[in-house]
Amino acid sequence: MRHSSIPGARGRVRPLTLLGDPALHTECADVTDFGPELARLVEDMFATMYAAEGVGLAANQVGEPLRVFVYDCPDDEDVRHVGHVVNPRLVEADGVVLRGPEGCLSLPGLEAGTERYDHAVVEGFTATGEPVTVHGTGWFARCLQHECDHLAGGVYVDRLTGWRKRRVLRKAARAPWGR
């Protein structure tokens, strides 16, 4: 029997920051206070991610310019990975480069073939300040790289070129949330 609470069960759903908001293209600051406010933020981020049916969420996507992300994402073997990382550093991104469908809660309903490595390692801390290392392969590696990009002030569209980028930006401009 599981005795810990479900991530996000005590959190509140926050509004999502959408493409076009300068917060998505601003590098986030390191977390320096590992107190109850950080724990609340992590809970709120899980609640928001689940409400939006996502697999990952960075703090700047809910208006907090801090280096924090949460995830509940399967890998290519369908193993579920659930957690969060504070002050993450992408220390490895290697292996085969694959172009696969990638979406983002800040661009609801859109996706594009985006190149990512199929292996990634992120180091950082938990909300209580304990060191953590997260290894990801396949889809989960894509998620880790995607969230680290957010905290550096990037979105997956920044990695696109040519017709893929033009198509996503055109669709974003026409989306109800893009107006």
C-alpha positions as CSV (number, residue, x, y, z in Angstrom):
1,M,0.0,0.0,0.0
2,R,1.2,3.5,-0.9
3,H,1.5,5.8,2.1
4,S,2.7,9.0,0.4
5,S,0.3,11.5,-1.1
6,I,-0.3,11.8,-4.8
7,P,1.8,14.7,-6.2
8,G,-0.4,17.7,-6.8
9,A,-3.3,16.4,-4.6
10,R,-2.9,19.4,-2.3
11,G,-2.0,21.9,-5.1
12,R,-4.0,24.4,-6.9
13,V,-4.2,24.7,-10.7
14,R,-2.5,27.8,-11.9
15,P,-3.0,29.6,-15.3
16,L,-0.6,28.6,-18.0
17,T,1.9,31.0,-19.6
18,L,1.3,30.8,-23.4
19,L,3.6,31.3,-26.4
20,G,4.2,35.1,-26.9
21,D,4.6,35.8,-23.2
22,P,8.2,37.1,-22.6
23,A,8.5,34.9,-19.5
24,L,9.0,31.9,-21.8
25,H,12.0,33.4,-23.4
26,T,13.7,34.6,-20.1
27,E,16.2,32.4,-18.3
28,C,14.9,31.4,-14.9
29,A,16.7,32.1,-11.6
30,D,18.2,29.4,-9.3
31,V,16.1,28.5,-6.3
32,T,17.8,29.6,-3.0
33,D,15.0,29.0,-0.5
34,F,14.0,25.3,-0.1
35,G,11.1,26.1,2.3
36,P,7.4,25.7,2.3
37,E,6.8,28.1,-0.6
38,L,8.9,25.9,-2.9
39,A,7.0,22.8,-1.7
40,R,3.7,24.6,-2.5
41,L,5.0,25.6,-5.9
42,V,5.9,22.0,-6.7
43,E,2.4,20.8,-5.6
44,D,0.7,23.5,-7.7
45,M,2.8,22.6,-10.7
46,F,1.8,18.9,-10.5
47,A,-1.9,19.9,-10.1
48,T,-1.6,22.2,-13.1
49,M,0.3,19.6,-15.3
50,Y,-2.3,17.0,-14.5
51,A,-5.2,19.4,-15.2
52,A,-3.7,20.2,-18.6
53,E,-3.0,16.5,-19.3
54,G,0.7,17.1,-19.7
55,V,3.8,15.0,-19.0
56,G,6.1,17.8,-17.8
57,L,5.9,21.4,-16.6
58,A,8.4,24.1,-15.9
59,A,7.9,26.9,-13.3
60,N,8.0,29.7,-15.9
61,Q,5.0,28.1,-17.5
62,V,3.0,29.0,-14.4
63,G,4.5,32.5,-14.1
64,E,7.3,31.7,-11.7
65,P,10.8,32.5,-13.1
66,L,12.5,29.8,-11.0
67,R,14.6,26.7,-12.1
68,V,12.0,24.0,-11.2
69,F,10.2,21.4,-13.2
70,V,7.9,18.5,-12.6
71,Y,7.2,15.4,-14.7
72,D,5.0,12.3,-14.9
73,C,6.2,10.8,-18.1
74,P,6.7,7.3,-19.5
75,D,9.8,6.2,-21.3
76,D,9.8,4.1,-24.5
77,E,9.4,0.9,-22.4
78,D,6.3,2.3,-20.9
79,V,7.9,2.7,-17.5
80,R,6.4,5.7,-15.6
81,H,8.7,8.3,-14.2
82,V,7.2,10.8,-11.6
83,G,9.2,13.5,-9.9
84,H,10.5,17.0,-9.8
85,V,13.9,18.7,-10.1
86,V,15.0,22.0,-8.5
87,N,18.0,23.8,-10.1
88,P,18.4,21.2,-12.8
89,R,21.5,20.8,-14.9
90,L,21.3,18.8,-18.1
91,V,24.7,17.0,-17.7
92,E,24.3,14.5,-20.5
93,A,22.3,14.5,-23.7
94,D,23.6,11.9,-26.1
95,G,22.9,8.8,-28.1
96,V,20.9,8.7,-31.2
97,V,19.2,12.0,-32.4
98,L,15.6,11.3,-33.2
99,R,12.9,13.5,-34.7
100,G,9.7,12.9,-32.9
101,P,6.4,14.6,-32.2
102,E,6.7,17.2,-29.5
103,G,4.1,19.4,-27.9
104,C,4.0,21.9,-25.1
105,L,1.4,23.1,-22.6
106,S,2.3,26.6,-23.5
107,L,1.2,25.9,-27.1
108,P,-2.0,23.9,-26.5
109,G,-3.0,21.6,-29.3
110,L,0.1,22.0,-31.4
111,E,3.0,19.7,-32.0
112,A,5.9,19.3,-34.5
113,G,8.7,16.9,-35.3
114,T,11.6,18.0,-33.1
115,E,15.0,16.5,-32.9
116,R,16.2,15.3,-29.5
117,Y,18.8,12.9,-28.1
118,D,17.4,9.6,-26.9
119,H,19.3,9.7,-23.6
120,A,19.5,12.4,-21.0
121,V,20.8,12.8,-17.5
122,V,19.7,15.7,-15.2
123,E,21.2,16.6,-11.9
124,G,19.7,18.9,-9.3
125,F,17.8,18.8,-6.0
126,T,14.5,17.9,-4.5
127,A,12.2,20.5,-2.9
128,T,13.8,19.6,0.4
129,G,17.3,20.2,-0.9
130,E,18.4,16.6,-1.4
131,P,20.6,15.9,-4.4
132,V,18.9,14.0,-7.2
133,T,20.0,12.5,-10.5
134,V,17.4,11.6,-13.1
135,H,18.3,9.3,-16.1
136,G,15.9,9.3,-19.1
137,T,15.7,7.3,-22.3
138,G,13.4,7.7,-25.3
139,W,10.3,9.8,-24.6
140,F,11.3,10.5,-21.1
141,A,14.7,11.8,-22.3
142,R,12.8,14.1,-24.7
143,C,10.8,15.4,-21.7
144,L,13.9,16.1,-19.6
145,Q,15.5,18.1,-22.4
146,H,12.3,20.0,-23.1
147,E,11.9,21.1,-19.5
148,C,15.5,22.1,-19.2
149,D,15.1,24.2,-22.4
150,H,12.1,26.0,-20.7
151,L,14.2,27.0,-17.7
152,A,16.9,28.4,-20.1
153,G,14.3,30.6,-21.8
154,G,13.5,28.3,-24.7
155,V,10.6,26.5,-26.2
156,Y,10.6,23.6,-28.6
157,V,9.7,25.9,-31.5
158,D,13.1,27.5,-31.2
159,R,14.7,24.2,-32.2
160,L,12.6,24.0,-35.4
161,T,13.6,25.3,-38.8
162,G,12.1,25.8,-42.2
163,W,8.5,24.6,-42.9
164,R,8.1,22.9,-39.5
165,K,8.7,26.2,-37.7
166,R,6.6,28.3,-40.1
167,R,3.7,25.8,-39.8
168,V,3.7,25.8,-36.0
169,L,3.9,29.6,-35.8
170,R,1.1,30.0,-38.3
171,K,-1.1,27.6,-36.4
172,A,-0.2,29.4,-33.1
173,A,-1.2,32.7,-34.6
174,R,-4.6,31.3,-35.6
175,A,-5.2,29.4,-32.4
176,P,-7.9,30.9,-30.0
177,W,-5.2,31.4,-27.3
178,G,-2.8,33.0,-29.8
179,R,-4.9,36.0,-30.5
